[in-house]
Every structure is written in C-alpha cells, then in structure tokens.
C-alpha cells in the first residue's frame, strides 16, 4: 500500500511538473511573439523619428543615363559605342548607364 501511495505521489508530481513546463513554454511564446513586438511597435510609433537630414545627405546618389544609343552591331563596335556613351553622356562618377535590355 505504501508503494501505491508513493507511485501516485510521483505520478501527480510528474503531471503537475509537465503542466508547469507547458505553461512556462506558453507564457514564453506569448511574450516573445506577441508582447515584445507590440511593445517595439508602440515604442517606434511613439518616438516617430527617422533619419535626419544630415544622414540622408550622406547617402550616395546615383543618376541613370539612358543608353539607347547602343545599336545591334558586332562586339567591337558595340563596346566602343558603349564606352563612348558611358564617357560622353554622363557627367559625374555617380552617373550610371542603364542599357535598354536591363530596363525591361
């Protein structure tokens, strides 16, 4: 009879421990995937700050030039024409040539 009581006590302890572990896992899941993101979104909405004007000015700027002058010719003429377009139509280092086949 003592072994039966001991077995019931261990079984009850095991069941309550399993329920405790599942409860802690559910609380952890709820906190990690519900509460923390909501708090982060609320904080971001509260401060409403973005990049400053100085930060935006530091970003590199690129302008794309139209390279529609490229014709279907043999490779030597095409490379020479592309080089002429890249050198002639763009005025700055930050100007890039956008070829017609890349724009579609």
Residue pairs with C-beta under 8 A, 6 or more apart in sequence:
60 94
61 94
62 94
62 95
62 96
63 90
63 92
63 94
63 95
63 96
64 95
64 96
64 97
64 98
65 85
65 89
65 90
65 95
65 96
65 97
65 98
66 89
66 98
67 82
67 85
67 86
67 89
67 97
67 98
67 99
67 100
68 100
69 81
69 85
69 89
70 78
70 81
70 82
70 85
70 99
70 100
71 77
71 78
71 81
72 78
73 81
82 97
82 99
85 97
86 97
89 97
90 96
90 97
